[in-house]
Structure formats: structure tokens, C-alpha cells
Amino acid sequence: MNNETIILGKKYICQPIGLKQKVVGEVISKLENCVVICVDEYHDVDRNEILEKCGKVVAKYTHVYELETTECLYNYSNKYEHTLVL
């Protein structure tokens, strides 16, 4: 995909930089060569990295893919939950 076809606030599947598996998440920012994704679903092997990054990852435009509503990419329920620590 490219900068023009990606829509802010929409969910996509992507292969983030530095992670082993693809994630599902919402695009929260578009930069010159990449996007910032707020992770919703991820594979357990990337759990620690996602927690360290507070659920935000970066992916190149070429590694972002459309998420079909009928598509079932993950058979597990690892969901990143944003929490507020006081």
C-alpha cells in the first residue's frame, strides 16, 4: 500500500519493524515512509516488544495490508489493552 491509500483510523494488518509476526491495529499517524499503528491483536511471541512500545508500532507502507471483514488471521485472543497507571 502507499500513503494515499491508507486511511487514518482504519484497521489494517501489518508487519511492524522489529516484530516477528504480523499485527492487527488502527493507523494513528502517517509519516513519510511509514505508519504508526495502535496494536489491537498480536501473536504471543511479540508480547514483550509490544508492551515495551506501549502498544504502538511502526510499519513501512509496503508492509501494510487491507483487513477483510471476513478474514480470520489470528486464532488466538491476545489483545493489547491500554491501561492508565496512577
N, C-alpha and C positions, 0 to 999 in steps of 0.2 A: 504494500500500500504506500501512499505518499501523503504529504502534508495536506493536500487539497481534499482527499477522500476521507480522511479521518475526522470524526465529529467529536468535539468536546462533550463530555458527559455520557457518551455511549460506551457500552461494554464491548470488549474485544478479547481475543486470545492472543497472547504474545509470548515470545521467548526473550525474557529480560536478560540484560547484560549481567554476567556473573552468576546466573542460576542454572541449575541442571535441567529443570523441567519447565514446561510452559505454564503460564498462569492465566486466570481469567480476571479481568478487572476493568475499571472505568478510567477513561482518559481524562486526566485533570489538567494537563498542560501540554502544549505543543511547542517544541523547540526547533531549532534549525534542522538538525539531523535526527532527532529522536522525540519520543513522547514520554511523559511521566504518567504512570499507571498506579491507581489506588487498587491494591490487590483485594479481590473478593474470594477467590478459590485458588488453591495451590497444592502441590504434591508435598508429602511429608518430608522428602529428602531436602527440601529447601526451607523448611520451617525456621531454623535458626537465622538464616540470612534475611528472611522476610521480617522476622521480629526485630533484628538489628536495624533494619531500614524503616521501621515503623510502618510497614505495610505499603511503602511507596517504592516502586522500581522504575528503571529506565529501560526502554527498548528502542532499537533502531526502527525506522519506518518499514524497512524491508522485512522485519520480523514480527509485524503486526498483521493479524488475520481476522476476517469477519467472524462473528459468533452467530451461528444459525440458531434460531429459537428451538429447533428440534434436535440440535446437536447435543450429544452426551459425551463430553470429553473426559470427564472425571467420574470415577466410580467410588469416590471417597468424599467425605464431607469436611475437609479441612477448610474452614472459613476463617479469614482474618477478621477479628473483632477489634474495633477501635475502642480503647478504654481510656478514661480520664483518671489519672493518678493525682490525688490531692496531697 
